[in-house]
């Protein structure tokens, strides 16, 4: 369980005003103008914190959208709510030069949204991913095979190529998430004790602890399309949720994805306040092989955000009474 560390960019100099996500938690003051390099979950979580504390922010991302991995309909809601947080979001743009000067950090960009001249910042957060520590623990001396990228291959019991040595967490592969690592650790401990334990999770949830939160589990729509899976979905808008309206936060929605033939749930996504808490029911439903009727017929407490999950299933079944029925073609 040796973990991972933040990836460093070779052209970025050592300077206390330039830091990774760990350093971002240790700052003594709030910069006036800040750049976040990398539009993934960690970068956007820290951007949310610093924006709330008063920093002005730019974000640069080399891909065509923020929060890659999440379906675009979820991110679209997040984008709309968070427009005010950023002075500039530069997509399809690379950071190609960073220079530390006494009056600030000067950054040069290239790409579709790149400004012509280097931009000055008071602080820069580098958040471009994490790399496993497999090459840094001397595992090879114990005979453990380590890949060129620093990962350690394991079987379903988290056992390495050396039978009595187990590995879990970031060091064994994506996704690099604490809750995945904890589950793997349980499997490894039980297997080492001689029990028939295996890692066979049907889903591993992801959560962006931003404002609003974005959470998803199981198959995304993008994955279904890429894998040729025939699916249908039920989407419940929080504008029809009494609790969301009472909270003054009705911008979100709950989406459930079902196998078109079996009607079993295979994925789901939520954008809105407390999405990270709400996704747990979706996780359980996927693991239990629940279908749309199972979820829709489950009585959820009212008024809560959680009932949006049951209503999304009802919408899929065409029996939800909380929203107008779809027009017949």
N, C-alpha and C positions, 0 to 999 in steps of 0.2 A: 504494500500500500504506500508506495513512494511518491505517488501523485504526479503533478505536472508543474510547469512554471510558465509565466507569460512569455510569449514570443517577442524577441527583440528585433528591431529593424537595423540592419548594419550601418545605415547612413545617419542614424540618429545619435547625436553626441550625448555624453554623460553630463547631465545638468540637473540640479535639484528642481528646476521648473518643468522638467520632463519626467513623467512617471507612468507606471503601469497601474492596473486596478488595485493592487495592494498599496502602492504609494498614494493612490487617490483617497484611501481611507485614513491617511496619516497627515494630511495637510493641516497647517496651522492657520491658514487664512484662505479666503475665497478670492480667486482671481477675477479681475474685471472682465477680461476677454480670454476665452478658453477654446482650444481645438480638441475634438475627439477624433482620433484616427481609427476608423473601424466602426461600422454601423450595425454590429451584432448586438446580442442581448446584453453582455457585460458593459459595453460602451454606452448603450442607451440607458441602462440602469443608472450608471454614474452620471450621465448627462441629466437625467431626471433629478437627481439629488442636487447637483451643482446649480442647475437652473432654478430650482426651488429656493436655493440659498441666495440667489441673486446674480449669478454669473451669466454673462452673455456667451452664447455658444455657437460654434460652427461644427459641423460633422462632415467628414469625408469618407466615402465608401466606394471601392473600386467596382462593385457590382451594380446592377440596375435598380436595387431597392434595399431598404433597411430591413433588419430582422429576417434574414434569409432562413428558410426552414419552415416558417409559418406561412399559411395560405395568405394570399394577397388581400382577400376581403377582410381578414382580421386586421392586417397591417394598415389597410386603408382607413379604418376607423381611428386607429392610433395616430396615423399621420394627421388627420383632420383635427384631432384634439390637441396635438402637440405642435402645431404650426407656430404658435407664439413663443415656444421655447428656444427656437433657433433663429439666428440671423441668417444663416446660410446652410443648406444641405447640399453637398456636392456629390452627386451620384455619377457612376462610370468615370471616376476620377481617382488618380493615383497621387500619393505623396512621394515626391522624387527628391526632395532636399530639405534638410532641417539645419538651421544655423543658429547657435546661441550667441546673442549679443547682450551687452549690458542693459539695453533698454527693452529687451524682449526676445522671444523666440521667433525667428523668421522662417516661414515654411513655403516651399515652392510646390506647385501642383501641376499635373498634366492630365488632360482628359476633357470630356464633354462639358463639364461644369467648372473647369479650372479658371480662376482669375489670371490675368496676364502677368501680374506682378506678385512677388512673394508677399505673404500676409503676415502681420505681426500679431503675436499672442503673448499673454502674460503667463500662460501655462499650456502644456500639451499632454493629453492622456493618450498613450499608445495602447490600443485594445484590438489587436489583430489575431487573437487566438492564443492557444496554449500548446505547449509541446511536452510530451511525457518524459519522465526522468529515468527511463530505463537504462540509459547509457551512463548514468551517474552514480549507480549504487554498487558497481562491481558484480552484477548478477552473473556475468559470463564466468567469473572465477569459480562460481558454484555450479557451473555447467548449464545455467539457464540461458536459453536462446533469446536474443534480443534482436528485433528488426532494425533496419537501417534508420528508421524514423524514431527509434527509442521505445517502441511498444514491445510488450511481452505477450506472446500467444498463449492462450489457455483453452482448456476444453470446457464442457458444460458444467463441470464441477469446480471450475476456476483453478485447475491443476496445470502447472507448467509442464515442459518436457521432462523435468526432474520430478518424479512421482510424489516426493514428500514436500515439495515446495509449491505453494499456492500464490496467486497474485490477484489483486482486485483493484477496482477504481480506474482513475484516469490512465494508469500505466498499461491497462489491457485494451484500451480502445474507446472509441466514441460510443455514445455521447459522454462527455466529461461532466457528469452530474453527481452531486453528493448522494442523492437518494438511490441512484443506480449502484454506487459504490457500497452503500450500506447493505443493500439487498445481496450483492455479490459476496460481501463479507460473511453474511449469514450462511450462504450456500457453502463457502469455503470452510467455515468452522464446522458445519454439520458434516460435510464430506470428510474432513480430517478426522472426525470422531467416528467415522465408519457408517454414517447414515446415508440413505439413498436420496441425496439432495442434488438438484440440478437447477441451473439458470435457464428457465424457459418462459420468461415473461413475454406476454403478447404485446405489451406496450410499455413505453418508458415516457412519462409525461415531461413536457418542457414548459417552463414558466418564465416570462419576462416580468420582473417585479418593477414595472414602470407605472406610469399613471396616464391612462388606465392600464391595468395588468392585461397581459395576453398569455393565454395558456392553450395547449393542445396536447392530444394524446392519441396513440394509435396511428392509423393512416390519415394523411392529409389528402385534400383533393388533388394536389399536384402529384403526390405519390400514386394515387389511384389511376390518374391519367397516364403517368409514365409506365406503370406496370400493367396497364390494360385491364384494370379491375372495373367491372360494371357496378356502379354505385348510384344511390340517390341520397338526398339529404333533407333534413328538416331544419329550418332556421327560425328561431323565435326572436323577434326584435324586442329589446328592452324598453322601447317606447310604449309597449303594451304591458309592461310589468309595473304593478302598483308599487312595489317596494323600490324599484329603480326610480320611479317618478318621485316618490316621497323622499328619496335620498338626493334628488336633484342631479342624478347621474344616469340618464336613460340613453346614453349614446351607444351602448354596447349591444351585443347579441350573443345568443347561444346557438351553436350549429352542431348537429349530430349527423354522422355519415354512416349509411347502412348499405350492406351488401344487397344488390338489387334482387337477387334470387332468394336468399334465405331471410332477408330483412333483419339479420343480426347486425348489431352495431360493430363497426370496424374502426371508427375514429370519431373525433369531435374536437371542436375548438370554441373558445370563449374569449371575448374581449369585453372588458368592463371591470369595475371595482370588484376586488376579491375573486377574480377569475382563477387565481392560483389555488384558492380554497375549493372553489366549485368543481374544478376539473377532476377531483378525486372520485366523485360519483361516476363520471365517465370512465375513469380507469377501471373501477370495479365492474362496471357493466361490460366492458370489453373482455376482462379476464374471465368473467362468469359466462360469457357467450349469450348475453341478454339480447332479445330482439326488441323491435319498436313497441310491441304490445306490452312486454314486460315493463319497460320503462314508463310508457304512457299510463298504464294502469296502476302504477305505484303511486299511492297518495303522498304528495309532497305538502309540507306545511305552507300555509298562506298567512300573510304576505311575505314571501322570501325571494331572494334571488335564485335559490336552489330550485324552485318550482319551474324555472325557465327550462330546465333539462327535461322535465316531464312534458312540458308544453311543446318543446321542439320535437319530441317523439310523436306527440299528438298531431302536430302539423304534418309530419311525414305521413302519418296514417290518414290525414284528411278529416280529423275529428275534433280539432281544437276549437273551442268556443270563445276564446279570448281575442282572436284576431278574425278579420273578415275572411270568408272562404275565398280561395282563388277563383278568378273568373273562368268560366268554362269556354274553351275554344270553339 
